[in-house]
Amino acid sequence: MTGASIWLDPLRSSIGEVDDSGWHDLHRLADDLSALCAAAPRLADSTARSQWLLQVRRDLASRGHRSPTGRAGLVWQTLAQFTAGFHDLDLRDATGTGHGAMILAEGTADAAVRWRTRVEAGQLVGIAATERHGGSRIQEMTTRAVLRRDGTWQITGEKCWVSRLIESTGFVVFFRDPDGRISAAVVDADQPHVEREVIEPFGLEGWSWGLLHLNQVPVDPAADLIGRPGDGLGVFRRHFAGFRPLVTATALGTAAGVHTLVTGALAAKARVGVLPRIRDNALVVLGRTHAEITAALLAAITTSRLAADEHPHADFAARVGKAAGVDTAVRAVADLAPLIGAAGFQRAHPVAKARADLTGLLYADGIHDSLYRSGGVSLLAAPTGGIAPTRADVATADHYDPAA
Ligand SMILES: Cc1cc2nc3c(=O)[nH]c(=O)nc-3n(C[C@H](O)[C@H](O)[C@H](O)COP(=O)(O)OP(=O)(O)OC[C@H]3O[C@@H](n4cnc5c(N)ncnc54)[C@H](O)[C@@H]3O)c2cc1C
């Protein structure tokens, strides 16, 4: 056993829905990622990195790395995300449907077929929800569609902090429809009505990031809508119930990768006599962070299982679990980093990169105070345990405080 498998294999008895063939596929994914990462371009060359990451996604897609169908799929993908994050947080889109899952689950039949082919060939879908007034207040969005004489719509507005900005071939955009309700639609990225403006991030530099300008983007509600008209917040909530545990598992994979690297470095120093013995403070950090990463990963797997089952607890568990799991990963890496000294502070060192990358996840896919707060709101709204439901057929708006 090597790499991520050292962390995952002991959990096997807790993950009954992934069968032997699923575990074999995970090991194959870990091996392929190791081989592909050996040819990664320098971090400083952001264009080459972005092209390489897209190529990795396409290569893995062509080698058949995808989750099994059915209930096991989301749980398997959670383990795949941990495996990808173990190598590098930039590999969070190496496999999986990502934000394209919204189109596949809730797009029109035509859109779902068209985008399944594209996503399975390795194309990426971005999400455009956040606006300048604040992503934590998605219900106040101003991007708006107007109705045209022929019944189609035109969307105008600006979205900010959008990840996979240049690499995505489509975006799921959230906007106010002509009736003033929040709806979602898929928009092709390469049309002239869409402009992209790149901003330099502090971490997570592998994929581009920035502003998406929508200038009278044509949308056919009969073909391009995701979910029912006016159910944009429902689409957002149902998607993130499944997506947030994937993000959490990726972050925890990155922390596990740092843990394995630091443990190996300390062991090597002791072996060759650079360290006469490993001090207790280092041993305590190694033991505690291992337990914390493993516990948070098991929680993320459970949350994925709830999402796959459309369990009423899934949305709540995804919100607070993302915040708690990513916080665990950030804390673990901060505690582990000093154990290998200043070498880990070099910009290109995997530990320095992991620290900067994980910082981005404190905001992306839900800023943490907002997620914890909305978790508290859900608990107070349903003190006897009936947390806000994720199933459209039983959803009630007054039990839900949407945190983007
Ligand atoms: C790396 C990265 C990738 C991202 N990718 C995407 C993407 O692909 N697509 C996308 O749409 N968005 C993306 N985002 C945006 C992300 O979803 C938002 O950053 C997040 O939703 C928080 O929104 P905000 O940054 O606008 O902060 P705000 O919503 O402005 O919140 C900032 C602070 O203000 C607090 N606050 C809010 N309301 C109040 C109040 N009434 N009183 C006091 N405090 C308040 C919040 O709790 C928070 O602490 C990304 C962000 C990052 C950093």
The ligand as an ORCA input file, in Angstrom:
! r2SCAN-3c Opt
* xyz 0 1
  C     -10.891     30.246     -4.414
  C     -12.315     30.634     -4.569
  C     -13.082     30.027     -5.527
  C     -14.414     30.413     -5.700
  N     -15.146     29.856     -6.711
  C     -16.385     30.324     -6.971
  C     -17.095     29.856     -8.115
  O     -16.627     29.012     -8.862
  N     -18.324     30.368     -8.355
  C     -18.896     31.294     -7.534
  O     -20.021     31.710     -7.800
  N     -18.247     31.760     -6.432
  C     -16.995     31.305     -6.155
  N     -16.301     31.780     -5.071
  C     -16.927     32.738     -4.210
  C     -17.334     32.145     -2.868
  O     -18.458     31.319     -3.041
  C     -17.584     33.320     -1.941
  O     -16.317     33.863     -1.613
  C     -18.345     32.974     -0.711
  O     -19.665     32.600     -1.042
  C     -18.414     34.162      0.243
  O     -18.864     35.298     -0.427
  P     -17.995     36.650     -0.384
  O     -16.569     36.320     -0.584
  O     -18.623     37.589     -1.332
  O     -18.128     37.163      1.101
  P     -19.377     37.873      1.778
  O     -20.639     37.191      1.450
  O     -19.268     39.337      1.517
  O     -19.040     37.578      3.283
  C     -17.882     38.180      3.897
  C     -18.114     38.184      5.411
  O     -19.246     39.001      5.707
  C     -20.096     38.277      6.561
  N     -21.464     38.811      6.461
  C     -22.427     38.568      5.541
  N     -23.550     39.249      5.846
  C     -23.284     39.947      6.982
  C     -24.015     40.815      7.808
  N     -25.282     41.125      7.546
  N     -23.408     41.345      8.901
  C     -22.129     41.048      9.200
  N     -21.377     40.225      8.459
  C     -21.943     39.671      7.371
  C     -19.949     36.836      6.099
  O     -20.418     35.919      7.063
  C     -18.436     36.791      5.935
  O     -17.791     36.643      7.154
  C     -14.973     31.405     -4.858
  C     -14.193     32.010     -3.867
  C     -12.870     31.634     -3.715
  C     -12.035     32.303     -2.667
*
